Amino acid sequence: MNLVRLSFSLRNYTARDEDAAIALWLRTWQAAYPQIDFAARVAWWRERWRAELAPVAEIIVAESDSAHDYAIVGFVIVDQRTFYLDQIVVAPEYWGFGIGEALVAEAKRRSPRGLDLDVNIDNDRAIGFYSKLGFEVSGEGVNSISGKPIKRMSWRP
């Protein structure tokens, strides 16, 4: 557990958050998988964000409450109709500060009947994180975009 305290709040996404959220997505995924050029995927991601995610899913933003830095430090995307948690992103410099846990708790609150997500099978850090929060492996497969093997993880109350 990190001993430095970060004050943050959760709020609903608004369209004015798009650029900051996409920049955070890029930075976070690049930190998690430095061997992949996520910058080359930004146009695709922006189109997916606009066409597939923002119109139908709930996006909850974590924002720093620091007086000098009202920056987005994380977000989660959940579709309560399908139970699918599409993305959880936390700024790498804030990993271990409780933001991810708060975002997952809010996703559970908004989708109280359950959540499902896919995680790359080689992402031990994420698998451990989700397991700690009550998710269990419920299947395996292949990511249709990257071709990488994935685990389906599910939480049910």
Order of alpha helices (4+ residues) and beta strands (2+ residues): beta-alpha-alpha-beta-beta-beta-alpha-beta-alpha-beta-beta
